[in-house]
Amino acid sequence: MDPPWRIKGGQQNDSSFMFTNSKFSLDYNTMSNQEIMDIKIEKLSKKGFLFLWILNTQLNIAFEMASKWGYEIVDQIMWVKLNPQGNNVYLSTGYYFMHSFEICLVGYQNSEHVEYHSKISNNVIFSSIRNKSQKPIELYEIIEMMMPGSKKVEIFARNHNLRPGWFSIGNQLGETFQKWLVQISCNICGISLQPGICRYKSKKIANFDICQNCYNKKISEGELTQTDMFFLANKADEEVLHQYHQCNGCDQNPIWGARFECITCDNYDFCEACFDNLLITGDPNHKDHEFKVIELPTFAEGIPCHDSKCNGCFQKPILGVQFICKQCTNFSLCQNCFFTRSQTELNGPRHKADHRFEPIYEVQQFQKKTYKCQGCEIEKSGSVYKCENCFGFYFCEECYTLKKDDWKCYVATSHKNYHTFIQI
């Protein structure tokens, strides 16, 4: 939680030495201490942790807020800011001193027992500054390692903080996306192509989209061929992020919305805005290249995906290279833990520091005998349907027919009704 603290007027009683917002040219609205305290954070959870970024001058009021929300402050994490190059400490203006760090208070609700991994990191982060108000990615990684698989909510989130598995809330979400996300309408009949209405996008004319009826008419009249247009099912009713893919036109990372992949070049992608710009400018490097459109990212996006749990950070599945201990049964590490965790730190009842590891680059293929259907929760054998966008999500034939477009679940899940399936 990174509240928009009010620099002047943030305290319940203004102090004469506080800076004004205009001094710093803030491009977002701020909140007073009382307004922040009045947020019903206590309604979100009855157990767990609170990570609260604070101003140096707001330490006392932050303790009051945490107490009001039901949290006891048990620790703090200090972010030592480095310059963008990462070779010097960054200096920002303070009233009495120059500032080079920020503090994140750690609160804990002790009303119910919570399982978590302790001592996974020290309480100092050295990380470069990036976009305005963007906090270090290391804190998110610490939280994910501390409580793997838990529900995580970020209040006052921004686009540059979005992460898979987090529920993000903020009134500035989407400001980057909105630069090119406009209401798309059929260029022939003018009908609004809302989510749920398929659209056909031209491969030759920039910003040219048509509806199903107009497409059928143009095909029947011989004015279009099927190879002239991209087909987009347009089922997603929320923004789609293509993790691991950066737009080679505008450097947007990750790519939002539809992704246009060059078939001729290796690892070359455009967002929709840059693809349209390519049609206008006629980049000679891609003039005659073929593209395909990808609406939804497939799980792991071609990265090896091992059906194993890392014994270091408890990540499952393991993405990338998997390291298997040759002396233990069922002891694996992801590549991050293998290269960053000391072997003595990973010692256990069975695993020892002198054990040898073997890297597994390719996924070991094996056929399961049964699959648990997420629709009826029954183990099924034979033909099933596997979600291409989730890990380990299956429907039996009956549930695929009845529930694939209207599946309801009352526990945390990454599956969406607009996801695509393949039969296995």
C-alpha positions in Angstrom: 0.0 0.0 0.0 1.5 3.3 -1.2 -0.9 6.1 -0.2 -0.8 9.5 -2.0 0.4 11.3 1.2 -0.3 15.0 1.2 3.0 16.8 1.8 1.4 19.9 3.1 -1.8 19.3 5.0 -1.0 15.6 5.4 -0.8 16.0 9.1 -4.1 16.6 11.0 -2.7 20.0 11.9 -0.7 21.8 9.2 3.0 22.6 10.1 4.6 25.7 8.8 7.7 23.9 7.5 5.8 21.4 5.3 6.3 21.7 1.6 3.4 22.4 -0.8 2.3 20.0 -3.5 3.1 22.6 -6.2 6.7 22.6 -5.0 7.0 19.1 -6.3 4.6 19.5 -9.3 2.6 16.3 -8.3 0.6 14.9 -11.2 -1.9 13.1 -8.9 -4.4 13.9 -6.2 -3.3 13.6 -2.6 -5.2 12.5 0.5 -5.0 13.9 4.1 -4.0 11.6 6.9 -7.6 11.3 8.1 -8.8 10.4 4.6 -6.3 7.6 4.4 -7.1 6.4 7.9 -10.8 6.3 7.0 -10.2 3.7 4.3 -11.7 0.4 5.5 -8.5 -1.7 5.1 -9.6 -3.8 8.1 -12.5 -5.2 5.9 -10.1 -6.8 3.4 -8.7 -9.5 5.6 -8.8 -11.0 9.1 -5.2 -12.3 9.0 -2.0 -11.6 7.2 0.5 -8.8 6.6 0.3 -5.1 5.7 3.2 -3.5 3.8 2.8 0.3 4.1 5.1 2.9 2.4 5.3 6.0 4.4 6.9 9.5 4.3 9.7 10.1 6.8 7.5 12.7 8.6 4.4 10.4 8.9 5.9 7.6 11.1 3.7 8.2 14.1 0.5 8.6 12.2 1.3 5.5 10.2 1.5 3.5 13.5 -2.0 4.9 14.4 -3.4 3.9 11.0 -2.0 0.4 11.2 -3.5 0.0 14.7 -6.9 1.2 13.5 -6.8 -1.3 10.7 -6.0 -4.1 13.1 -2.3 -4.5 12.4 0.7 -4.4 14.8 3.8 -3.0 13.3 6.4 -5.7 13.7 9.2 -4.6 11.4 10.2 -2.3 8.6 12.0 -2.5 5.3 14.3 0.3 4.1 14.7 1.0 0.4 18.1 2.7 -0.3 17.6 4.5 -3.6 20.3 4.2 -6.3 20.6 6.3 -9.4 19.2 4.8 -12.7 22.7 3.4 -13.5 22.8 1.7 -10.1 26.3 2.9 -9.3 25.6 5.8 -6.8 23.1 6.6 -4.1 20.3 8.8 -5.3 19.7 12.2 -3.6 16.3 13.9 -3.3 15.4 17.2 -1.6 14.3 17.1 2.1 13.7 20.0 4.4 16.6 19.5 6.8 18.7 16.8 4.9 18.9 15.3 1.5 16.9 12.1 1.3 18.2 8.8 -0.1 15.8 6.2 1.3 12.1 5.3 1.9 10.6 3.2 4.6 8.0 0.4 4.3 6.4 -0.6 7.6 5.4 -4.2 8.0 2.2 -4.9 10.0 0.9 -8.3 11.2 -2.6 -9.3 12.3 -2.1 -11.8 15.1 -5.8 -12.7 15.6 -5.5 -15.8 13.4 -2.5 -18.0 12.6 -0.9 -17.4 9.3 1.6 -19.7 7.6 4.6 -17.8 6.1 8.3 -18.3 5.4 10.6 -16.1 7.6 14.1 -15.0 7.2 14.0 -15.1 3.4 15.6 -11.7 3.1 17.2 -8.9 5.1 15.3 -5.6 5.7 17.3 -3.4 3.4 16.7 -3.1 -0.4 19.3 -1.5 -2.7 17.5 -0.7 -5.9 17.5 2.0 -8.6 14.7 4.6 -8.9 12.5 4.2 -12.0 9.2 5.8 -12.9 7.6 8.4 -10.5 6.1 6.6 -7.5 7.4 3.2 -8.7 8.6 1.1 -5.8 11.3 -1.5 -6.1 10.3 -4.8 -7.6 12.3 -6.6 -5.0 9.6 -5.9 -2.4 7.0 -7.7 -4.5 9.3 -10.7 -4.8 9.9 -10.8 -1.1 6.2 -10.8 -0.4 5.6 -13.6 -3.0 8.4 -15.7 -1.5 7.2 -15.0 2.1 3.7 -16.2 1.4 3.6 -18.2 -1.9 0.1 -18.8 -3.2 -1.6 -16.3 -0.9 -4.1 -13.7 -1.9 -2.4 -10.3 -2.5 -4.0 -6.9 -2.8 -2.3 -3.7 -3.7 -4.0 -0.4 -2.9 -3.2 2.7 -4.9 -1.6 0.6 -7.6 -0.3 1.9 -10.9 0.4 0.3 -14.3 4.1 -0.2 -13.7 3.3 -2.2 -10.5 0.9 -4.7 -12.1 1.9 -8.3 -11.4 0.2 -11.7 -12.1 -1.6 -13.1 -9.1 -2.2 -9.7 -7.5 -5.5 -7.8 -7.2 -4.6 -4.2 -8.0 -6.8 -1.2 -7.1 -6.0 2.4 -8.1 -7.6 5.4 -9.9 -4.6 5.8 -12.2 -4.6 2.2 -13.5 -4.8 2.2 -17.2 -3.3 5.6 -18.0 -0.7 4.0 -20.3 -3.3 1.7 -21.8 -5.7 4.5 -22.4 -3.2 6.3 -24.7 -4.2 4.0 -27.5 -7.2 2.1 -26.2 -10.2 3.8 -27.9 -13.7 2.6 -28.5 -13.4 0.4 -31.6 -16.3 0.6 -34.1 -17.0 -1.1 -37.4 -15.5 1.2 -40.2 -18.4 0.3 -42.5 -21.6 0.2 -40.5 -20.4 2.0 -37.3 -21.6 -0.6 -34.8 -19.6 -0.5 -31.5 -17.3 -3.6 -31.3 -17.7 -4.1 -27.5 -16.1 -7.1 -25.8 -18.0 -10.2 -26.7 -18.5 -9.0 -30.3 -15.8 -10.4 -32.7 -14.0 -8.1 -35.0 -11.9 -8.4 -38.2 -8.8 -6.2 -38.4 -7.2 -5.4 -41.7 -3.7 -6.6 -42.4 -3.1 -3.8 -45.0 -5.1 -0.7 -43.8 -4.3 0.9 -40.5 -7.0 1.2 -37.9 -9.6 -0.6 -40.1 -11.9 -3.0 -38.3 -15.2 -4.4 -39.4 -18.0 -6.5 -37.7 -19.0 -10.0 -38.7 -22.0 -8.9 -40.9 -19.9 -6.5 -42.9 -17.1 -9.1 -43.2 -19.5 -11.7 -44.6 -21.0 -9.1 -47.0 -17.5 -8.1 -48.3 -16.5 -11.7 -48.7 -19.6 -12.6 -50.6 -19.2 -9.6 -52.9 -15.6 -10.5 -53.6 -14.1 -7.3 -52.2 -12.2 -9.1 -49.4 -10.5 -12.5 -49.0 -10.0 -14.3 -45.7 -6.3 -13.7 -45.9 -6.9 -9.9 -45.9 -8.1 -9.7 -42.3 -7.1 -10.8 -38.8 -9.9 -12.5 -36.8 -10.2 -11.4 -33.1 -12.7 -13.2 -31.0 -12.7 -10.2 -28.6 -14.0 -12.1 -25.6 -11.8 -10.6 -22.9 -13.8 -8.1 -20.8 -10.6 -6.8 -19.1 -7.1 -5.6 -20.1 -4.8 -8.5 -21.1 -1.1 -8.4 -20.3 1.4 -10.4 -22.4 4.1 -11.1 -19.8 7.7 -11.7 -21.2 6.8 -9.7 -24.3 8.0 -6.2 -25.1 6.8 -4.1 -28.0 9.6 -3.6 -30.5 8.0 -0.4 -31.6 7.4 1.6 -28.4 9.2 -0.6 -25.8 5.9 -1.1 -23.9 6.5 -4.0 -21.5 4.4 -6.0 -21.0 2.3 -5.6 -24.2 -1.3 -4.7 -23.4 -4.2 -6.0 -25.5 -3.7 -7.9 -28.7 -0.1 -8.8 -29.6 1.1 -8.9 -33.2 4.0 -11.4 -33.7 6.2 -11.3 -36.8 6.3 -14.8 -38.2 9.5 -14.1 -40.2 11.6 -12.7 -37.4 12.5 -14.3 -34.1 11.1 -12.7 -31.0 9.6 -9.6 -32.7 6.3 -8.3 -31.5 4.2 -5.1 -31.8 1.3 -3.8 -29.8 -1.8 -2.9 -31.8 -0.9 0.8 -32.0 2.6 0.1 -33.4 1.3 -2.5 -35.8 -1.1 0.2 -37.2 1.8 2.6 -37.4 3.8 0.0 -39.3 1.1 -0.1 -42.0 1.2 3.7 -42.2 5.0 4.1 -42.3 5.8 1.0 -44.3 9.0 0.0 -42.3 11.2 -1.6 -45.0 12.5 -4.2 -42.5 9.0 -5.7 -42.2 7.3 -4.5 -45.4 6.7 -8.0 -46.7 6.7 -9.9 -43.4 3.7 -11.9 -42.3 2.2 -11.3 -38.8 -0.2 -13.3 -36.6 -2.4 -11.9 -33.9 -2.3 -13.3 -30.4 -5.2 -12.1 -28.2 -4.5 -14.2 -25.0 -1.0 -15.2 -23.7 -0.6 -19.0 -23.4 0.7 -20.2 -20.1 4.5 -19.6 -19.7 4.6 -18.4 -23.4 6.9 -21.1 -24.7 9.2 -21.2 -21.6 9.7 -24.7 -20.4 7.1 -25.4 -17.7 7.9 -28.3 -15.3 5.1 -29.9 -13.2 7.3 -29.7 -10.1 7.6 -27.5 -7.0 10.7 -25.6 -6.2 12.0 -26.6 -2.7 13.6 -23.1 -2.4 10.8 -20.7 -3.0 7.9 -23.2 -3.3 7.0 -21.9 -6.8 4.9 -24.4 -8.8 5.2 -25.0 -11.7 8.9 -24.3 -12.3 9.4 -22.1 -15.3 12.7 -22.3 -17.3 15.5 -24.6 -16.3 14.7 -27.1 -13.5 17.6 -28.3 -11.3 17.1 -31.8 -9.9 19.1 -33.2 -7.0 20.8 -36.4 -8.0 21.0 -37.8 -4.4 17.5 -36.9 -3.2 14.0 -38.0 -4.2 11.8 -35.3 -5.4 14.1 -32.3 -4.6 14.1 -29.6 -7.3 15.1 -25.9 -7.6 14.1 -23.2 -10.0 17.0 -21.4 -11.8 16.6 -18.4 -9.5 17.0 -20.3 -6.3 19.8 -22.5 -7.8 21.9 -19.4 -8.6 21.0 -17.1 -5.7 20.4 -19.3 -2.7 23.4 -20.8 -0.8 23.5 -24.6 -0.5 23.8 -24.4 3.3 20.6 -22.4 3.4 18.8 -25.2 1.6 20.0 -28.0 3.9 17.3 -30.2 5.3 16.6 -33.6 6.8 17.5 -35.2 3.4 19.2 -32.6 1.2 22.8 -31.7 2.0 25.0 -28.9 0.7 27.4 -31.4 -1.1 24.7 -33.0 -3.2 24.9 -32.6 -7.0 22.3 -31.2 -9.3 21.4 -31.9 -12.9 19.8 -29.2 -15.1 16.7 -30.2 -17.0 16.2 -28.0 -20.0 13.3 -29.7 -21.7 10.0 -30.6 -20.1 9.8 -34.3 -19.3 6.8 -35.5 -21.2 4.5 -38.0 -19.6 0.8 -38.7 -20.0 -1.4 -38.5 -16.9 -3.8 -41.4 -16.5 -6.5 -39.2 -14.9 -7.2 -35.4 -14.7 -9.3 -33.6 -12.2 -12.1 -31.7 -13.9 -12.5 -28.2 -12.4 -16.2 -28.2 -13.4 -17.4 -31.3 -11.5 -14.2 -31.9 -9.4 -14.2 -35.6 -10.5 -11.1 -37.4 -11.6 -11.6 -38.3 -15.3 -9.8 -40.6 -17.7 -9.8 -40.3 -21.4 -10.2 -37.2 -23.5 -10.3 -33.9 -21.6 -9.9 -30.2 -22.4 -6.9 -28.3 -21.1 -6.8 -24.5 -20.7 -4.1 -22.9 -22.8 -3.8 -19.9 -20.5 -3.7 -21.6 -17.0 -1.5 -24.3 -15.5 -3.3 -27.6 -14.6 -6.8 -26.5 -15.5 -9.0 -29.1 -17.1 -12.6 -29.7 -18.1 -14.2 -33.1 -18.9 -16.2 -33.3 -22.2 -19.5 -32.6 -20.4 -18.3 -29.6 -18.4 -16.5 -28.2 -21.4 -19.8 -28.2 -23.3 -21.9 -26.8 -20.4 -19.5 -24.5 -18.4 -16.6 -23.3 -20.6 -18.3 -19.9 -21.2 -20.0 -19.5 -17.9 -17.9 -21.2 -15.2 -18.3 -19.9 -11.7 -15.8 -20.4 -8.9 -15.8 -19.1 -5.4 -12.1 -19.5 -4.6 -9.1 -17.7 -5.9 -8.2 -18.8 -9.5 -6.5 -17.4 -12.5 -9.0 -18.9 -14.9 -11.3 -16.7 -16.9 -14.3 -17.6 -19.0 -12.7 -16.1 -22.2 -9.7 -18.5 -22.0 -9.1 -20.9 -24.8 -8.9 -24.7 -24.6 -7.2 -27.6 -26.5 -8.4 -31.2 -26.4 -5.9 -33.7 -25.1 
